[in-house]
């Protein structure tokens, strides 16, 4: 697997430069809108477990949704009124236009920060680092990319995963019989189940969730040979610097703040058990609730991911936030 650590430092420097830039906008920003309406509209993925998905009771839940709840709680301190979170479910392919058009105030799902998306949107600092890998049916002798020659591979439309897959095919790194494009991850997994494809490519984290939800998880295997790094960020409408800065400061606050500072709020999210761990921050607790070792989707934090999170923490955040940036 490739070492992306040097690239992570450059990526972080670049996104911090964007975050700290001052830009003018020709309309009221999200913070002013929320101050007037008391509503924060959050875009949610319907099938991106463990980040955002609809559970058995029909509720929108996940890692990003818990953080959306906490974001709303801190936004109340900024605007001086109660803030209601309005969840708007969306399909992955529609995420960019609904953010760019202002249909939602922020997308909190599992979106990779890319240059083309950054041309029309703003991203938060990265809150997760995944990689594009693939899942196969167990016991069929596919253990690496080299084993995909002559096979049928697939990925989801309008994703960085599909782009990365097509790039390695174009470069001749693999020589599959066909590349199948599906509209949803559910369709992709169904294609794998019914043997319409031999390998399905997407983020490690999403494949972990898909496999966990399968009737017989042991029938499927995730091959962890990476073809692309996937830094996740929350997407916002472009050129609303006050809102972007608030969101970035919120993320940094979760990384620096001990669980004990927000026990009442965390109790509402069912996270007090995680907070019993020593020196656990709010981010640690939410992460372990959804991706810790005792969950259905255990995703260990890599050295590169922890390095990235550590470099996003600033000593003066408590003094200037959330009442002002």
Secondary structure as UniProt FT lines:
FT   HELIX           5..20
FT   HELIX           30..37
FT   STRAND          39..45
FT   STRAND          47..48
FT   TURN            49..51
FT   STRAND          52..54
FT   TURN            56..57
FT   STRAND          60..61
FT   HELIX           63..79
FT   STRAND          84..90
FT   HELIX           92..94
FT   HELIX           95..100
FT   TURN            101..102
FT   STRAND          106..107
FT   HELIX           115..118
FT   TURN            119..120
FT   STRAND          121..123
FT   STRAND          128..137
FT   TURN            138..139
FT   HELIX           145..148
FT   TURN            149..150
FT   STRAND          152..156
FT   TURN            157..158
FT   HELIX           160..170
FT   TURN            171..172
FT   STRAND          178..182
FT   HELIX           185..193
FT   TURN            194..195
FT   STRAND          199..203
FT   HELIX           204..213
FT   TURN            215..216
FT   HELIX           217..219
FT   STRAND          220..232
FT   STRAND          235..237
FT   TURN            238..239
FT   HELIX           241..256
FT   HELIX           259..262
FT   HELIX           263..268
FT   TURN            269..270
FT   TURN            272..273
FT   HELIX           274..276
FT   TURN            278..279
FT   HELIX           282..291
FT   TURN            293..294
FT   TURN            296..297
FT   HELIX           303..310
FT   TURN            311..312
FT   TURN            315..316
FT   HELIX           317..320
FT   TURN            321..323
//
